[in-house]
Amino acid sequence: MDEEDYAWLEIVNERRRSAGLRAVKQEVFEMLMDRLEKEGHAASQRAGRHDVPSIDEDAVCCICDDGECQNSNVILFCDLCDLAVHQECYGVPYIPEGQWLCRRCLQSPSRAVDCVLCPNKGGAFKQTDDGRWAHVVCALWVPEVGFANTVFLEPIDSVASIPAARWKLGCYICKQRGAGACIQCHRGNCYTAFHVTCAQQAGLYMKMEPVTKDTPNGTHFTVRKTAFCDAHMPVDGDGGDSGDSATPSTTTAVAGAPAGERKAASDEKVKTIRQNMRKVRKLLAERRNSEPSQPMVSVPDIPPEVLATFASRLQVQKKGVFIKRLQSYWTLKRQSRNGVPLLRRLQSTHQQRKEQVTLPVENDKRANILLEQLRYWQRLRQNLEKARLLVELRYGRA
């Protein structure tokens, strides 16, 4: 029992005393809560679900839009909203044990948040230094914005340093002006503006690459960010060294190909981009007009006949009313914990199932290594137990 349990049970007992009923003992409360957890666990197994959100094996990071991962930079999934992010992209240097929640689900699970830098919903959020929220990808691309801690990538700071002219720019993708801060095309003499998340959903060319510069004070490492509108984006995926060289006529050139074929390929690529742009505009408009959906917390539903079975063995006055109140309290407590079981041993089972879903097949080798280590420690424990018995026999004879 924790402080919430003690407070709830005290309130219920006060009401029962005022009604002339005997109070419910703490031992009975603990037994019933334990039974509810076990019955809920069994109900979830019978229903074919394991209190684990479905994981898309082909999911990509919503920040960098890449599905590749390494041992030191895996893709994490939020246990509440299924957000997929790389460790490095979201600022998670160490994989947490047990449940992992993104910052939005951890600090604002029941209320949708808005990005201060764009009008789009959903995605990977972090809080700003003034208590607002912003997309991590927006903070990465807006030049004036940064992170107070570059390891954990939070909080997002310097939002106040964004010039007023940037706030007034209108996004040519979603057709909204003054809603967030836009960035502009890197093509010389092109002032087309767009929101970072709008450009990401439209599939515009956006690339970050490390750059080393040798200076008298030593070598400095920086990041070069290049983004183009659909009219100037490189269609072969190579942006060149500067925005001036990124035009459809130059970037589609293939060595040895006739000029007519190059122009036809360029026109076809631009046509595809324009069609995709219309689809994105329609999709963004639908999302703005729809209500933001909140992640649903999965709590097992215990059948009434099961409740009646173990309630029949309970020696409590008006036990039917008490069981209903207790079940409601248990459900609310599970929801406040984002569906995580209250019993520690069931939490470990919950995590093991999640790992079985998320870990790739190649980790079977690691499992075999851990199994061998477990067998070694078991043999060592048995040998130590034998040694202890021999020592006891030796002192017994003496």
Summary of the structure (lengths in Angstrom):
residues: 398
radius of gyration: 29.3
end to end distance: 49.4
largest distance: 103.2
contacts: 1069
relative contact order: 0.11
helix: 46%
strand: 12%
